[in-house]
């Protein structure tokens, strides 16, 4: 059931928010031993918010399509009076005295918070195998990772525990869980959604966005969240739109870029076949596929790694003496960042501008770019490497290869499960647009999915 | 060039308090990253400024 259909049922009196909430809470408790998708379940708060939503409906107050809809927040969005751990021992007992902007806006929209979802420690990794709060499992195949860092959000949405969940994405952390778990994940343009009140991983690469069951639901959440927030210096005043695609949106006349370099190389065979099948399906539905040579995505990815290592280490270095309080993978990344010179960091940010300028021209010729979300399917639990084209590659490096560059460039990027003959392959299709072209990306993706 | 950097010595010289075995473990991957990064600097135009925002609010001390 989608947000859109449930919103209609709430308004027609077929169901109440209290009923939806009770059902969702029961499902969460039932699933928790197997999936471990939540760190905290806010049961009493959820029932209070659900009752408020039902009372508002009864009194003729309608706050929009999210009123009464149960959802979850990744446990890095601050919630006043509710523990916010960031999946870390450092914040295991942290109870914020303020709310994240995202939570404020969702509360104003009448949505019902069910709890805080599990994540990779400090949002710094892509497996969500958390040493402090336990591993999150993938509901499609519990022998595989759910992706990360927003693994709990992806698992909760894909398992049908919540109608949507919020995540953060610094190098693929919304899009990889969506790809691996089989749901929709949107990383909006840099500055489109406020970062205020989040426990950051990074200053210039963090993005907030929704994970949902459908593209149209992602648009509904965007409508509630997009817009200027004076408390976040990087939050944009670019005009917001109604992001909901028109029903029956078409691919006819859309120029869709297919990669002539980088994103078509070094893929697992099943992923390559699924991507080709998706392109066939898109072509058959009227989309015009245009080969595009992209300005050195490998370089952009390298620049992104330098920036992330530097900025995350600047943030976390004050805790670096507490080495035993970090998982081994996270402290190794912090160590690397501390070895990067200020000169290299600043030059990485200068190179970033060079490539942002080069990529700006790409969008003059196409409406959106189509690439795989990752070169590999969801990795098996505990596997440090994936094998691609006969070569072993570290899971984190391989899995982020096709997503990280859009954090550096800032473009909106949306991941959906593969369509056509490749449906079921455990990664997805990534649709990327020009800066602030979320509406175009959502329309094209809704048309691809025939929503 | 990057391949010649002694990360263990560098960590010691900068007094980073990173255990030597930890630096040794991360060195191969970190060296590869630097090897990919260093050539990019050769094409960096002198006048390009960093892609970092200095906000009006920060200037005003808000």
Interface residues (C-beta under 8 A of the other chain):
Chain A: X204 X230 X233 X234 X298 X299 X302 X303 X305 X306 X320 X321 X323 X331 X332 X335 X336 X338 X339 X344 X346 X347 X348 X349 X350 X351 X352 X353 X354 X356 X394
Chain B: X7 X10 X11 X16 X17 X18 X19 X22 X23 X25 X26 X29 X30 X33 X36 X37 X40 X41 X43 X44 X45 X48 X49 X50 X51 X52 X53 X55 X57 X58
